[in-house]
């Protein structure tokens, strides 16, 4: 048997359904802490929310990338510092080789110590982090140098790539974060080439050539100036990365706040909404229960 509802009963059930929906929505908000649990909750704000989430994910990835690059830049800065210390030690040895008491045999002994330092110097140029040779440019899977004392520089030709590493900050600006070993240790300008200066001193000491030793000392001083310029570059790069990381963290915080404001529930408001819907539901049911249910036929009896 089909039962048909009159307009009054239909309106009552619709109102009761709306009250029930309000209560269920408030209950979900209290359970999840979110006011947007489905697209239908606030369809006009879904686009904003999705855009904010995508931007947040991108910025968090940028921050992670900056963290990895910071490790490499810090290692490069320490490597250049160690390179400077090595060349400074070589300059001290050069001064010893120029003393009036220096003999051919003593200069040969000094040359041996200079060679040992030079080998350490080449190892510094081959510094690697997580399998990447940080001074090898784009060809960073193999060491850029090996010791070859038959060459004027004392090292093999640069085997790295020309391109150096770059990274984007949270605003999309590209930052240069590395120099190649060629730029740092093996400059195309002879007087600034630290490899060549140290090896020239070694050769001059072995040859017991005082004039050549003096020339090498001048080049060592110039190459030290160049290495200190490279150290300043890495110091500046460290500052740029620190500033970019701080900017990324600030942007992440802002996006998280924006997302929370967009989808987060006002719990106090949700509690009031739940209580209000329960009160209205109870009142509606009580009113419905007190309705006069007699029909016209009851009055005709």
Secondary structure as GFF3:
##gff-version 3
##sequence-region A 1 301
A	DSSP	alpha_helix	7	32	.	.	.	ID=ss1
A	DSSP	three_ten_helix	43	45	.	.	.	ID=ss2
A	DSSP	alpha_helix	46	97	.	.	.	ID=ss3
A	DSSP	alpha_helix	104	125	.	.	.	ID=ss4
A	DSSP	beta_strand	128	129	.	.	.	ID=ss5
A	DSSP	beta_strand	132	133	.	.	.	ID=ss6
A	DSSP	beta_strand	166	168	.	.	.	ID=ss7
A	DSSP	beta_strand	174	176	.	.	.	ID=ss8
A	DSSP	alpha_helix	181	184	.	.	.	ID=ss9
A	DSSP	three_ten_helix	190	192	.	.	.	ID=ss10
A	DSSP	alpha_helix	194	207	.	.	.	ID=ss11
A	DSSP	alpha_helix	210	263	.	.	.	ID=ss12
A	DSSP	alpha_helix	267	289	.	.	.	ID=ss13
A	DSSP	alpha_helix	296	300	.	.	.	ID=ss14
###
